[in-house]
Amino acid sequence: MSFAASNPAHESPVVMDRGGTEEPLVVLLHGRGSRESEIIGLADALPPGLSYAAVRAPLPEHPGFAWFANRGIGRPVPQSLRATMDWFREWLDRAAAPGRPVLLVGFSGGAAFAGGLLLDDPARFTGAALLYGTLPFDAGVPVTPGRLADVPVFVAHGEYDEVIPRELLDRTWHYLTEESEARITARRDPVGHGIAQQALDALAGWLADHSRLTPQEDLLWHKGLG
């Protein structure tokens, strides 16, 4: 796919929302060829009291949509990833005012996109959960030692995943657990390219833990000063 074809339209994304506008925001990012109406179902298994937004990726990819053009599975075209991240950030910065906690939850291609957003601007996000996917290596975002220092990151992989190349899964696992300096929660489950129930339960607990505001942060947020 050419860069021109991979450039997202200058329109706001299609979003399915659950929850209000003051709670911490959890952004759900679907996999390649899927759409927002499928991943929003995850919210049923995740903590109440949070706000959820399932966002549709901008690039048509039969039978759904994709976040970036690929050079191969899990290998984004750098210009395409950059364009889509900028497009997404325009929406996010309108949807979530500064100081409102934002956590990313991405599955498969959505995990690569969430990883790109996090690596591009770690300070913007309260944390990220990367489910059954790879980080976007060699795609124009920094993957340097210590890049995610003290950022909460949840990563789940399937031991029998045959969709994402094993080389990329292993490289992602090593970077996150050994080099990134993130506050990492990592698990491998005996499944393929799909979310294990145990991983979903662990994700729910992780979101509950890491979406909490301190009393001072909560006061600042509700005064509009955060």
Helices and strands as residue ranges (DSSP letters): H 3-6, E 15-18, E 25-29, H 36-39, G 40-45, E 51-55, E 59-61, E 64-66, H 78-95, E 102-107, H 109-120, G 122-124, E 127-131, E 152-158, H 166-174, I 175-179, E 183-189, H 197-210, H 215-222
